[in-house]
Amino acid sequence: MGVKTRLAIGLSTLALLVLAVGLVSLSLGPVDIPVSHVAWIALSAVGFDVPEFGRTEQLVIDQIRLPRIIVGAAVGMALGVAGATMQGLFRNPMADPGIIGVSAGGALGAVIAIAAGLAGLFFLALPMFAFVGAMGAALLVYGIAVVGGHFSMATLLLAGVAVNAFLGAIVSAIIIVLPDNEALREILFWLAGGLDSRSWEHVRIAGPLILGSVAVLLLLARDLNLLMLGDDEARSMGVRVGATRVTMLLAASLATGAAVAVSGTIAFVGLVVPHTLRLILGPDNRVLIPMSALGGAVFVILADTVARTVIQPAEFRVGILTAFVGAPFFILLLIKNKRQVYSL
């Protein structure tokens, strides 16, 4: 089966799954809304009149659930694509989007904003601090890797490990010395990852960055295939190795940073989704990257749906749930596919 055929079948299947999961997610919550009503409300968005039964429900969907689901889909898309990209760039199926410090930097930025009382000053303070921290960490790791004029992915990986540990230590120190219990609770909630209280403002903040970054990575999927063969082979095929690698690292970091800024730390999505799809579909990034985008969206929407319905009226944290589900599933996957994993 050719690449285009596999891609068409896979994308069609996952796109339908995203739509189905999204409709079910819109219907579930403290106020249950029948799927048929959800469909009517969706039709109203394109100009159809909504029956009277849907007026109140329309407010619930338009102002609470729909932006939350769109943010969740965007976050899953960003983490899935960034994970697939990092695994390809590092030629390591165990790599994830946080490998170069983006998640740790975002966590530090958010913790500083909350601990200093800045998060309550204006609506965008927390995501802005988280995004600046995420990108600052990524630039720091890259700067360390290029010191001395020689850059290698191995150096970048080691710099990422060191910066992750250092930033994690700072976050832990702030949590230990913080006297404000309310701020401490807010920090722990943010670090656990979640999509509660997400609005259209969050969509406008993260959406363009994530979509733009994903588009760049989709366009460079063929070049990533060539980079996985080795730098010399890629150069012989016309790839500008240095520029392409930096562009992909920057795009993956931007996508991850935007995701972390609006959702906190949601674990395992960027590791489990692309790794699972790679085992099923193979390592061709022209297929893997777009499939990881949709697969990540499905995973996060499902996790969020369970998180807000399993202990109603309270909510579970999405990041905890993805780790609960993702870690055992990933272990089983590794045990079942040992030979294939080693061949990657």
MARPALUM-134109 format. One record per residue (C-alpha): residue number from 1; residue in one letter; x, y, z. Coordinates in pm, 1 decimal, padded with zeros to 6 digits. Layout:
<atoms>
<NUM; "A"; <X; Y; Z>>
...
</atoms>
This chain:
<atoms>
<1; "M"; <00000.0; 00000.0; 00000.0>>
<2; "G"; <00146.1; 00337.3; -00103.0>>
<3; "V"; <00216.6; 00629.7; 00126.7>>
<4; "K"; <-00069.9; 00839.0; -00010.7>>
<5; "T"; <-00318.7; 00554.9; 00027.3>>
<6; "R"; <-00210.3; 00477.2; 00384.2>>
<7; "L"; <-00220.9; 00845.3; 00471.0>>
<8; "A"; <-00566.8; 00895.4; 00321.1>>
<9; "I"; <-00711.8; 00592.3; 00500.5>>
<10; "G"; <-00546.2; 00676.2; 00831.2>>
<11; "L"; <-00638.0; 01044.1; 00827.3>>
<12; "S"; <-00997.5; 00971.1; 00729.0>>
<13; "T"; <-01033.2; 00718.0; 01009.9>>
<14; "L"; <-00880.3; 00941.5; 01275.1>>
<15; "A"; <-01067.5; 01250.5; 01154.4>>
<16; "L"; <-01397.8; 01064.8; 01193.4>>
<17; "L"; <-01282.9; 00947.5; 01535.8>>
<18; "V"; <-01198.7; 01305.6; 01639.6>>
<19; "L"; <-01545.5; 01415.9; 01527.0>>
<20; "A"; <-01719.5; 01130.7; 01709.5>>
<21; "V"; <-01521.7; 01177.3; 02030.9>>
<22; "G"; <-01578.2; 01552.8; 02013.1>>
<23; "L"; <-01956.2; 01514.2; 01980.6>>
<24; "V"; <-01971.3; 01270.2; 02271.8>>
<25; "S"; <-01751.1; 01498.9; 02480.9>>
<26; "L"; <-01977.1; 01796.1; 02406.8>>
<27; "S"; <-02276.3; 01599.3; 02532.3>>
<28; "L"; <-02126.7; 01485.1; 02864.4>>
<29; "G"; <-02077.7; 01678.1; 03185.3>>
<30; "P"; <-02267.6; 01805.4; 03490.1>>
<31; "V"; <-02539.4; 01906.9; 03242.8>>
<32; "D"; <-02596.3; 01612.3; 03008.8>>
<33; "I"; <-02695.1; 01719.1; 02658.6>>
<34; "P"; <-02819.9; 01459.9; 02407.2>>
<35; "V"; <-02594.8; 01413.7; 02105.3>>
<36; "S"; <-02888.8; 01504.7; 01879.3>>
<37; "H"; <-02913.2; 01842.4; 02054.3>>
<38; "V"; <-02538.9; 01887.8; 02011.3>>
<39; "A"; <-02583.6; 01830.3; 01638.9>>
<40; "W"; <-02859.3; 02094.8; 01623.8>>
<41; "I"; <-02640.6; 02344.1; 01805.3>>
<42; "A"; <-02353.7; 02269.7; 01567.7>>
<43; "L"; <-02586.4; 02338.6; 01274.7>>
<44; "S"; <-02680.8; 02671.1; 01432.9>>
<45; "A"; <-02318.9; 02778.5; 01406.7>>
<46; "V"; <-02351.5; 02773.7; 01027.0>>
<47; "G"; <-02679.6; 02965.1; 01014.1>>
<48; "F"; <-02958.3; 02718.3; 01094.6>>
<49; "D"; <-03225.6; 02804.4; 01351.8>>
<50; "V"; <-03192.5; 02618.8; 01681.3>>
<51; "P"; <-03508.8; 02470.9; 01839.1>>
<52; "E"; <-03612.7; 02618.7; 02172.7>>
<53; "F"; <-03481.7; 02320.4; 02367.6>>
<54; "G"; <-03129.6; 02414.3; 02263.3>>
<55; "R"; <-03103.9; 02775.9; 02381.9>>
<56; "T"; <-02966.7; 02709.6; 02730.4>>
<57; "E"; <-02769.3; 02412.9; 02609.2>>
<58; "Q"; <-02617.4; 02629.3; 02337.5>>
<59; "L"; <-02466.7; 02858.0; 02600.8>>
<60; "V"; <-02316.2; 02558.9; 02783.8>>
<61; "I"; <-02162.7; 02428.5; 02463.1>>
<62; "D"; <-02056.4; 02760.4; 02307.8>>
<63; "Q"; <-01905.9; 02918.1; 02617.8>>
<64; "I"; <-01781.6; 02622.4; 02823.9>>
<65; "R"; <-01742.5; 02292.4; 02643.0>>
<66; "L"; <-01656.0; 02382.5; 02284.9>>
<67; "P"; <-01356.2; 02607.0; 02363.5>>
<68; "R"; <-01236.9; 02348.8; 02614.9>>
<69; "I"; <-01252.9; 02070.1; 02356.2>>
<70; "I"; <-01082.0; 02283.7; 02091.3>>
<71; "V"; <-00800.7; 02367.3; 02334.5>>
<72; "G"; <-00771.4; 01997.6; 02421.7>>
<73; "A"; <-00754.6; 01899.8; 02055.4>>
<74; "A"; <-00491.6; 02166.6; 01988.2>>
<75; "V"; <-00284.0; 02056.5; 02288.0>>
<76; "G"; <-00302.2; 01691.2; 02182.4>>
<77; "M"; <-00211.8; 01784.4; 01825.8>>
<78; "A"; <00086.2; 01990.9; 01941.5>>
<79; "L"; <00221.5; 01725.0; 02177.1>>
<80; "G"; <00167.8; 01440.8; 01929.2>>
<81; "V"; <00343.5; 01618.5; 01643.0>>
<82; "A"; <00622.8; 01753.8; 01864.2>>
<83; "G"; <00679.2; 01405.1; 02006.3>>
<84; "A"; <00699.7; 01246.8; 01660.8>>
<85; "T"; <00942.5; 01518.8; 01551.9>>
<86; "M"; <01168.5; 01481.4; 01855.2>>
<87; "Q"; <01175.4; 01103.2; 01816.6>>
<88; "G"; <01281.7; 01148.0; 01455.6>>
<89; "L"; <01541.5; 01417.2; 01520.4>>
<90; "F"; <01702.3; 01226.2; 01806.8>>
<91; "R"; <01651.0; 00891.5; 01627.0>>
<92; "N"; <01515.1; 00766.7; 01956.8>>
<93; "P"; <01158.4; 00634.6; 01999.5>>
<94; "M"; <01178.9; 00718.6; 02370.5>>
<95; "A"; <01212.9; 01094.6; 02310.3>>
<96; "D"; <00926.7; 01326.2; 02401.7>>
<97; "P"; <00845.4; 01697.2; 02354.1>>
<98; "G"; <00990.7; 01793.8; 02691.5>>
<99; "I"; <01331.4; 01649.1; 02617.6>>
<100; "I"; <01491.4; 01991.3; 02562.6>>
<101; "G"; <01342.2; 02155.9; 02869.7>>
<102; "V"; <01025.6; 02310.0; 02726.2>>
<103; "S"; <00786.1; 02153.6; 02978.3>>
<104; "A"; <01016.1; 02224.6; 03273.1>>
<105; "G"; <01060.8; 02584.8; 03160.8>>
<106; "G"; <00686.7; 02629.9; 03122.2>>
<107; "A"; <00634.2; 02485.8; 03468.9>>
<108; "L"; <00888.0; 02726.3; 03618.2>>
<109; "G"; <00728.2; 03025.1; 03446.2>>
<110; "A"; <00384.1; 02928.9; 03573.1>>
<111; "V"; <00509.8; 02861.0; 03925.6>>
<112; "I"; <00682.7; 03201.1; 03939.7>>
<113; "A"; <00365.3; 03374.1; 03820.5>>
<114; "I"; <00151.4; 03199.3; 04082.3>>
<115; "A"; <00399.5; 03231.0; 04370.1>>
<116; "A"; <00453.1; 03602.7; 04303.1>>
<117; "G"; <00080.0; 03668.0; 04286.2>>
<118; "L"; <00100.9; 03777.3; 03922.9>>
<119; "A"; <-00136.8; 03511.7; 03790.3>>
<120; "G"; <-00435.8; 03697.7; 03931.9>>
<121; "L"; <-00341.0; 04039.0; 03794.7>>
<122; "F"; <-00481.5; 03978.5; 03449.4>>
<123; "F"; <-00626.1; 03690.9; 03254.7>>
<124; "L"; <-00326.9; 03615.4; 03031.1>>
<125; "A"; <-00053.6; 03641.2; 03295.0>>
<126; "L"; <-00025.4; 03269.3; 03369.6>>
<127; "P"; <-00014.1; 03141.2; 03009.0>>
<128; "M"; <00223.6; 03423.5; 02913.5>>
<129; "F"; <00468.0; 03340.8; 03193.4>>
<130; "A"; <00445.5; 02970.3; 03112.2>>
<131; "F"; <00510.7; 03030.5; 02742.6>>
<132; "V"; <00804.6; 03263.6; 02808.1>>
<133; "G"; <00951.1; 03008.8; 03050.2>>
<134; "A"; <00907.9; 02726.7; 02798.8>>
<135; "M"; <01076.3; 02913.0; 02514.8>>
<136; "G"; <01345.7; 03050.2; 02744.5>>
<137; "A"; <01436.5; 02697.9; 02853.4>>
<138; "A"; <01447.5; 02575.0; 02493.1>>
<139; "L"; <01675.6; 02863.4; 02390.8>>
<140; "L"; <01898.3; 02800.7; 02693.6>>
<141; "V"; <01937.9; 02434.1; 02601.3>>
<142; "Y"; <02012.5; 02521.6; 02240.4>>
<143; "G"; <02260.4; 02791.1; 02349.3>>
<144; "I"; <02447.2; 02542.1; 02569.0>>
<145; "A"; <02456.1; 02292.9; 02282.2>>
<146; "V"; <02617.9; 02539.9; 02039.5>>
<147; "V"; <02878.7; 02679.2; 02280.4>>
<148; "G"; <03219.7; 02629.6; 02124.8>>
<149; "G"; <03084.5; 02634.6; 01771.2>>
<150; "H"; <03015.3; 02262.2; 01740.7>>
<151; "F"; <02655.5; 02141.3; 01754.4>>
<152; "S"; <02538.8; 01783.0; 01789.9>>
<153; "M"; <02210.4; 01620.3; 01884.5>>
<154; "A"; <02390.3; 01425.8; 02159.8>>
<155; "T"; <02506.1; 01752.6; 02318.2>>
<156; "L"; <02155.6; 01894.0; 02285.8>>
<157; "L"; <02012.9; 01587.5; 02459.9>>
<158; "L"; <02259.5; 01609.3; 02748.6>>
<159; "A"; <02200.6; 01983.3; 02783.6>>
<160; "G"; <01827.2; 01913.7; 02792.9>>
<161; "V"; <01869.5; 01657.7; 03070.4>>
<162; "A"; <02076.9; 01902.2; 03276.5>>
<163; "V"; <01842.6; 02198.4; 03226.5>>
<164; "N"; <01536.4; 01982.7; 03301.1>>
<165; "A"; <01692.0; 01873.4; 03630.0>>
<166; "F"; <01797.4; 02227.5; 03721.7>>
<167; "L"; <01459.4; 02385.3; 03646.7>>
<168; "G"; <01281.9; 02101.6; 03826.2>>
<169; "A"; <01495.3; 02171.3; 04132.9>>
<170; "I"; <01398.3; 02539.7; 04125.7>>
<171; "V"; <01029.2; 02449.5; 04103.1>>
<172; "S"; <01065.7; 02209.4; 04397.5>>
<173; "A"; <01247.1; 02474.2; 04602.6>>
<174; "I"; <00972.4; 02730.6; 04540.5>>
<175; "I"; <00704.1; 02479.9; 04640.2>>
<176; "I"; <00888.3; 02391.3; 04962.6>>
<177; "V"; <00938.2; 02750.9; 05081.3>>
<178; "L"; <00604.2; 02891.9; 04961.3>>
<179; "P"; <00399.3; 02997.2; 05267.2>>
<180; "D"; <00069.7; 03055.7; 05084.6>>
<181; "N"; <-00137.3; 02735.7; 05091.1>>
<182; "E"; <-00381.5; 02865.1; 04829.7>>
<183; "A"; <-00097.1; 02945.0; 04588.7>>
<184; "L"; <00057.5; 02606.3; 04661.7>>
<185; "R"; <-00269.7; 02433.7; 04574.7>>
<186; "E"; <-00292.6; 02632.0; 04250.6>>
<187; "I"; <00064.0; 02534.2; 04158.9>>
<188; "L"; <-00001.2; 02165.5; 04219.4>>
<189; "F"; <-00319.4; 02182.1; 04012.9>>
<190; "W"; <-00135.7; 02350.2; 03727.3>>
<191; "L"; <00153.0; 02102.1; 03736.1>>
<192; "A"; <-00097.3; 01814.5; 03716.3>>
<193; "G"; <-00230.4; 01949.8; 03386.3>>
<194; "G"; <-00590.5; 02028.9; 03305.1>>
<195; "L"; <-00834.6; 02198.9; 03069.4>>
<196; "D"; <-01085.3; 02336.2; 03319.9>>
<197; "S"; <-01206.1; 02695.3; 03269.9>>
<198; "R"; <-01059.3; 02716.5; 02922.1>>
<199; "S"; <-01220.1; 02983.8; 02706.9>>
<200; "W"; <-01208.9; 03126.9; 02356.9>>
<201; "E"; <-00921.5; 03349.0; 02473.7>>
<202; "H"; <-00710.4; 03038.3; 02528.7>>
<203; "V"; <-00804.1; 02920.5; 02179.5>>
<204; "R"; <-00689.9; 03252.9; 02035.1>>
<205; "I"; <-00365.5; 03240.7; 02233.7>>
<206; "A"; <-00254.1; 02888.4; 02152.0>>
<207; "G"; <-00433.2; 02811.4; 01826.3>>
<208; "P"; <-00225.8; 03017.3; 01580.0>>
<209; "L"; <00107.4; 02913.4; 01734.4>>
<210; "I"; <00016.4; 02545.3; 01737.0>>
<211; "L"; <-00134.9; 02539.8; 01387.9>>
<212; "G"; <00157.4; 02734.5; 01242.4>>
<213; "S"; <00416.5; 02509.8; 01407.2>>
<214; "V"; <00235.5; 02192.0; 01302.8>>
<215; "A"; <00211.8; 02320.0; 00944.5>>
<216; "V"; <00589.0; 02379.6; 00935.1>>
<217; "L"; <00660.8; 02031.0; 01068.6>>
<218; "L"; <00422.3; 01873.2; 00817.9>>
<219; "L"; <00603.9; 02050.0; 00534.0>>
<220; "L"; <00939.9; 01925.8; 00663.6>>
<221; "A"; <00831.1; 01563.0; 00716.2>>
<222; "R"; <01017.5; 01441.2; 00405.0>>
<223; "D"; <01334.8; 01620.2; 00517.9>>
<224; "L"; <01302.7; 01455.3; 00859.6>>
<225; "N"; <01294.5; 01116.1; 00687.9>>
<226; "L"; <01623.6; 01202.4; 00518.7>>
<227; "L"; <01779.7; 01335.5; 00840.4>>
<228; "M"; <01704.7; 01001.3; 01005.4>>
<229; "L"; <01932.2; 00837.4; 00746.1>>
<230; "G"; <02225.3; 01052.1; 00858.2>>
<231; "D"; <02356.5; 01400.7; 00788.9>>
<232; "D"; <02571.6; 01304.0; 00490.6>>
<233; "E"; <02288.4; 01119.5; 00318.5>>
<234; "A"; <02053.2; 01411.1; 00383.9>>
<235; "R"; <02299.7; 01662.3; 00237.7>>
<236; "S"; <02345.7; 01447.8; -00070.7>>
<237; "M"; <01968.0; 01464.7; -00121.9>>
<238; "G"; <01968.4; 01843.5; -00104.5>>
<239; "V"; <01864.4; 01896.8; 00258.2>>
<240; "R"; <02014.0; 02196.9; 00438.0>>
<241; "V"; <02085.3; 01993.7; 00748.7>>
<242; "G"; <02162.1; 02267.2; 01000.8>>
<243; "A"; <01882.8; 02503.4; 00900.5>>
<244; "T"; <01626.5; 02224.2; 00873.9>>
<245; "R"; <01714.6; 02080.0; 01212.6>>
<246; "V"; <01699.4; 02418.6; 01386.8>>
<247; "T"; <01367.9; 02501.6; 01216.9>>
<248; "M"; <01216.2; 02172.8; 01330.1>>
<249; "L"; <01345.3; 02212.6; 01685.3>>
<250; "L"; <01206.1; 02565.4; 01701.3>>
<251; "A"; <00867.1; 02463.6; 01559.0>>
<252; "A"; <00838.1; 02166.0; 01796.6>>
<253; "S"; <00936.9; 02387.5; 02090.4>>
<254; "L"; <00682.2; 02654.1; 01992.9>>
<255; "A"; <00405.2; 02396.3; 01966.0>>
<256; "T"; <00495.4; 02239.3; 02300.6>>
<257; "G"; <00536.7; 02576.6; 02469.8>>
<258; "A"; <00194.9; 02692.5; 02351.0>>
<259; "A"; <00039.2; 02365.2; 02468.1>>
<260; "V"; <00200.9; 02385.5; 02811.5>>
<261; "A"; <00096.9; 02750.3; 02844.7>>
<262; "V"; <-00275.7; 02671.5; 02817.4>>
<263; "S"; <-00293.7; 02325.5; 02974.4>>
<264; "G"; <-00011.3; 02278.2; 03221.8>>
<265; "T"; <00195.0; 01961.3; 03210.0>>
<266; "I"; <00003.2; 01677.9; 03042.3>>
<267; "A"; <00223.3; 01369.9; 03052.7>>
<268; "F"; <00279.8; 01085.7; 02809.4>>
<269; "V"; <00083.7; 01222.6; 02511.1>>
<270; "G"; <00395.0; 01318.1; 02316.2>>
<271; "L"; <00559.6; 00986.3; 02397.3>>
<272; "V"; <00281.6; 00728.1; 02375.7>>
<273; "V"; <00088.0; 00855.1; 02072.9>>
<274; "P"; <00370.4; 00885.0; 01816.3>>
<275; "H"; <00548.3; 00577.2; 01949.0>>
<276; "T"; <00232.7; 00365.6; 01921.7>>
<277; "L"; <00157.9; 00494.1; 01572.8>>
<278; "R"; <00517.9; 00432.0; 01467.2>>
<279; "L"; <00487.5; 00067.7; 01570.1>>
<280; "I"; <00163.7; 00037.1; 01372.5>>
<281; "L"; <00238.6; 00250.4; 01066.1>>
<282; "G"; <00616.3; 00246.4; 01040.0>>
<283; "P"; <00870.5; 00529.2; 01063.9>>
<284; "D"; <00771.3; 00733.5; 00754.9>>
<285; "N"; <00718.1; 01082.7; 00896.2>>
<286; "R"; <00502.8; 01186.5; 00600.3>>
<287; "V"; <00243.3; 00951.6; 00749.5>>
<288; "L"; <00346.4; 00957.7; 01113.9>>
<289; "I"; <00336.8; 01333.9; 01177.7>>
<290; "P"; <-00017.6; 01403.4; 01050.7>>
<291; "M"; <-00143.6; 01084.2; 01214.4>>
<292; "S"; <00019.6; 01186.7; 01543.9>>
<293; "A"; <-00162.4; 01519.5; 01522.0>>
<294; "L"; <-00503.6; 01354.1; 01504.8>>
<295; "G"; <-00408.0; 01073.1; 01742.7>>
<296; "G"; <-00292.3; 01323.8; 02003.3>>
<297; "A"; <-00615.9; 01520.3; 01965.8>>
<298; "V"; <-00826.5; 01207.0; 02018.8>>
<299; "F"; <-00621.9; 01100.9; 02321.9>>
<300; "V"; <-00646.0; 01436.6; 02500.9>>
<301; "I"; <-01017.4; 01487.5; 02425.5>>
<302; "L"; <-01092.0; 01137.4; 02557.7>>
<303; "A"; <-00880.7; 01193.8; 02868.5>>
<304; "D"; <-01047.8; 01527.6; 02937.9>>
<305; "T"; <-01394.9; 01378.7; 02890.5>>
<306; "V"; <-01320.1; 01107.7; 03146.1>>
<307; "A"; <-01152.5; 01357.7; 03379.6>>
<308; "R"; <-01459.8; 01581.0; 03401.6>>
<309; "T"; <-01717.0; 01301.7; 03430.8>>
<310; "V"; <-01557.9; 01028.2; 03643.5>>
<311; "I"; <-01591.4; 01205.0; 03982.6>>
<312; "Q"; <-01868.8; 01457.9; 03918.4>>
<313; "P"; <-01925.8; 01726.6; 04030.2>>
<314; "A"; <-01550.4; 01751.8; 04093.4>>
<315; "E"; <-01292.5; 01705.0; 03818.8>>
<316; "F"; <-00989.8; 01481.2; 03789.8>>
<317; "R"; <-00668.5; 01628.3; 03649.6>>
<318; "V"; <-00605.4; 01542.0; 03285.2>>
<319; "G"; <-00228.7; 01508.7; 03327.4>>
<320; "I"; <-00269.5; 01253.7; 03605.6>>
<321; "L"; <-00518.6; 01055.6; 03400.1>>
<322; "T"; <-00296.9; 01046.8; 03089.6>>
<323; "A"; <-00010.4; 00919.6; 03304.4>>
<324; "F"; <-00232.3; 00656.5; 03470.2>>
<325; "V"; <-00347.1; 00530.3; 03131.5>>
<326; "G"; <-00037.3; 00601.2; 02926.3>>
<327; "A"; <00230.1; 00448.7; 03148.0>>
<328; "P"; <00084.9; 00094.4; 03181.7>>
<329; "F"; <-00021.0; 00091.3; 02816.4>>
<330; "F"; <00325.9; 00198.5; 02709.9>>
<331; "I"; <00490.6; -00070.5; 02923.4>>
<332; "L"; <00267.3; -00338.6; 02769.9>>
<333; "L"; <00346.3; -00203.3; 02424.7>>
<334; "L"; <00719.9; -00221.8; 02490.0>>
<335; "I"; <00698.9; -00577.9; 02621.0>>
<336; "K"; <00490.4; -00690.7; 02324.6>>
<337; "N"; <00705.9; -00520.9; 02061.6>>
<338; "K"; <01060.4; -00555.0; 02197.2>>
<339; "R"; <01217.8; -00657.3; 01869.0>>
<340; "Q"; <01048.7; -00384.0; 01670.2>>
<341; "V"; <01139.8; -00120.5; 01928.9>>
<342; "Y"; <01506.4; -00215.2; 01915.2>>
<343; "S"; <01499.7; -00202.9; 01535.6>>
<344; "L"; <01384.7; 00160.5; 01547.0>>
</atoms>
